[in-house]
Amino acid sequence: MAIGDELGKTNVYDLRNPNPLYSINHSYKLPIKKIKFHENSQNIITVDKKLAKFSNMKNGRNFTNIETKHDINDFEFYKDSGMFFVKKNKYKKKYRKKKKKI
């Protein structure tokens, strides 16, 4: 079981023990949005709005990070594969003002 907090820290537990097995820290200290376990690769993926962090499920060692230019809203694996999707948003929309004709 894994629990993420508001400060970018995820604690991973064995339910038979009240102490965490290990902790995963995100560098931006933003709230954890999602935690996924990927059995095929033996990774735990923790996601905040700037970073998806892949760590080894057994010991918590960092495998890789994925940083995006825009905020991450969601993260999902395609069933029975290593392919994943990251949903992001880019909020800036440019509108041109129409010039008034005189």
N, C-alpha and C positions, 0 to 999 in steps of 0.2 A: 504494500500500500504506500502511496506517496501523497504528501500534502504540501502545496505551495502557499507562500504567504505574500503579503503586500510589499515586502522589501526584496523580492527576487530570490528568496531562498526556498529550496525544496528539500524536505526531509523524507527519506525512504525508510519504511519500517517493516520489520517482521512482526506480525500481530502477536506473537508469543512473547515479545519483549517490549517494554515501554520506552526504551531508548532507541533513537534512530540508528540504523545500520551505517548510513552516511548521509551527507548533505551535499546539495548541488547549489552553487551560488552563481547568480547572473551578475554581470559587471555593471549593468545600468541601474540595478536596484529598483526595478519597476515591478508591479504586481504580476505574479504568474497567472497567465490566462488559461493554459491548458497543459495537461500532462498525459502522455501516451506511452504505453509499453509496446515495443515491437519485438515479438517473440522470435521471428526469423533471424534478425540481426543481433538479438540480445542487447538492445539499446533501450534506454528510457529517454524520451524527448520531452523537454520542458520548454514552454513558449511564453515569452512576454511580448510586449508590443513592438520591440525592436529586434528580437533575437530568438532563434530556435536552437536550442543546445542539445546535442546528441551525446549521451554519456553511457558508459558500460553499465548494464543492469546489475551485474554482480558486485562491482566495487565502486561505482560512481566516477571512474576516471573519464575525463573528457575525450570524446572521439572526434567531434568536429562541431563547429558553430555555423549557422547561416544567419547573416545580418542582411536586413533589407533597407532600402532607402526610405520606404514608406511604412506606416504602421501595419503590423500583422494583426488581422482580426480572427483568423482561424487557421487550423492546421489539421490535415487528415491524410491517412494512408489509403492507397488503393488496395482493396482486399487481396490478401495472399501474395503480396509483391513488396518490393522495396521502393516503389514509386510513391511519392507523396505530393500533396498540393498545399500551397500556402495562399490563403486569401488575404489580400492587402487592399488598402484604400488610399487613394490619392484625392485629398479633399479640395485642392485648389481648382477652381473653374474660372476661366477668364471670360468676362463679358465685355463686349465693346459697347460704348455708349454711342447712340445714334446722334449725329449732329443735326441740329434743327436748321431747317432752311428758312431764310428770311427773305 
